[in-house]
Amino acid sequence: MFKALIIGGSLGGLAAAHEMRAVGADAAVYERSAGRMEARGAGIVMQPEVEALLVRLGMSAGSVSVELHERQQLHIHGRPARYAAPQLMTAWDTLYRALRDPLAGVCYRLDSALRRVGVEGFEVTAEFADGYTARGDFLVAADGIGSATRRLLDPAVRPGYAGDVAWRGLEPESALPEDLRDLLTDRFTFFVSP
């Protein structure tokens, strides 16, 4: 059995842990957050690859999603444009729990900020800010846009702006006026501005 060190314990890291285990690896996940992972809101479209992973884990996509039938585009001057677009939507918290719970017996180490990566022969070493060192056969960088792994392995490469910015806001449903709840309920809603 080989050991996979997974840097990043959010959704990508959890999915990577499941994939590594599916091919016979002993997976260990290292997350830089010191405490409980913070909620990241809703609005995640269920993708076929995630649905396939959930099925392999004994869950259905519908058990962690809500079904929407319509999309709408809001305009600053005018009525919403609506069209049929059936899809499943989920929330970060829900998907995180669905992927995290089956890994209860797997090493999942919080407060593990990566400081150094080394390769010697066929072994990779990950050293963390608190002095902890992990050794394995394979390293997966699943630590997101501000990837410490990327920065350590190739300091010259920097993420670049791709041309779009998406803003999401979280507001308790009970705090919204009824007409706004009616407008947004059961629809995937966009508002685009220059």
N, C-alpha and C positions, 0 to 999 in steps of 0.2 A: 504494500500500500504506500502511496506517496502522499506527502503533506502539502497542502495548498495554504499559503498565507494570503488572506484577503484583507486588503487595506480599504477600509470604508464599510461602515455597518448600517447604511441606509438601505433603500430598496435595491439598488444595484448590487451592493455587497451581499445582501441576503439571497438574491437570485443567483449570484455567482456561487455562493456556498452550496445551494441546492444543486446547481449544475455540476460542481466539482464532486459532490457526494454521489451524484448519479453515475459518474464514471469511476467510482471507487476510491476517491481521495478522502483523506482525513482533512477536513477543512477547519481553519481557525480564523475568526473574524476580529479585526482590530479597528475600533471606532475612536476618533479623537474626542468626541463629546464626553464630558465628565459625568453627566447625569443622564436621566431618561431622555431618549430622543424626543425632540419637540415636534408637535403637530405641524404639518405643512399644508393643511387645507384640503379642499375637495377639487373636483374638476379634472381628474385623471381619466382619460379615455382608456377603456380596457382594450389592450392590444392582443392579437392572436397568440403571441409568444408567452405572454403572462397567463392567458387563459389556459394554454397547454401546460404550463408549469403548475398552475393550481390544480388541474385535473390529475396530474401525476402525483400531487400531494393529497389527493382524495377530496378535493373541494371543487365546487362548480364556480364559474365566474359570477353567476347570478347570486351566489350566497354572499358575495362581498361587493355587490354592485347594485345600482338602481338602473332600471331600464328607461331610457328616454326615447321619445318618438319624433321629436321635432327640434330643429335648430332655428335660431332667430338672430338676425343682425339688427342691432339698434343703430339708429341714425340721429344725429344731433337735431336735425330739422325734418321731421316726418315720422311716418308709421314704421314699425318694425317689419322687416322682410322675413317671412317665415317659409320654411320648406321641410318636407319630410326627411328625416335622417335618423333612423333607428340605431341606437348604440347603447352600450353599457358604460356607466360612469361609476367611478369609485373615489374614495378619499385616501389620502396618504396614510392616515392612522389605521384605517381598516385594512389596507393592503399590507402595511408594515406588520400588524398583528398576525395576519394570515401567513406571512412568510417567516416571521420570527418564532412563533409558537412551535412549529415542528422542529426547530433547531434548539430546543430546550437543553439537550445534552451536549451541544457543540460549544467549544470555546468561543465566547463572545466577550471580548475584553474592552470595557469603556476606558476613557481617559488615556488613550493610546495614540498620542500625537507622534507620527513618524518623523524621525530625525535623520536616519541613515539607512541606505540599502546597500548591501554588499553581495557579491557573487564570487564564490571560490569553488572551482571545480564544478560539481553538479549541485552545490548547495547555495541557497539564497538566505541571507540574513537580514532581518528587519530589526532595527534598534529604535526604541521609543524614548520620548523626552524624560520619562520617569526612570530610565535606566534598564527597563525590561528588554530582553532580546529574545526574538523568536527565530527558529531555523526551520527551513522547509525545502521542498524540491521545486516549488513553483510559487510565483507571486502574482496575484491579480490586483491591479490598481482599479478600485471601484470607489475612489475618494472624490469624485465630483469635479466641478468646474475649477475649483481652487486646488487641484490635486497636488499634494505634497510629493507623491510618488513621481509625477511627471516633472516637477521642479527639480527633484534630486537626480533623476536619471538623465534629464536633458534640460539644463538651466536656461538655454537660449530660447527654447520654445515657450511662447506665451499664447494663451487663448486670445482669439480676436473676435471683434464684434461681427456677427453674421448678418446684420441688417434688420432684425426684428427684436422688439422688446415686448414681453407679455407681462402685464400687471394683474395681480389677483388680490382681492381683498376678502377678509373674513368678517362677517357680521352675524350675530345671533339672529336666527330667523324670526324670533319673537320680537326683535327690535325694529323690524321692517314694517312700514305701513302696508295695510292689506292690499291696496292696488299694486304695489311693487311686488309683493309676494305672489299675487295672481299672475303678473307679467313674467316672473322668473321660474315659477314652479313647473317642473317636468319638462324643461327646455334647456338645451345647451345654448347659452347666450353670448354673443360677441358684441363689442362696441369698438370700432376701429377709428382711429383718428391719425392725422399726419404727425 
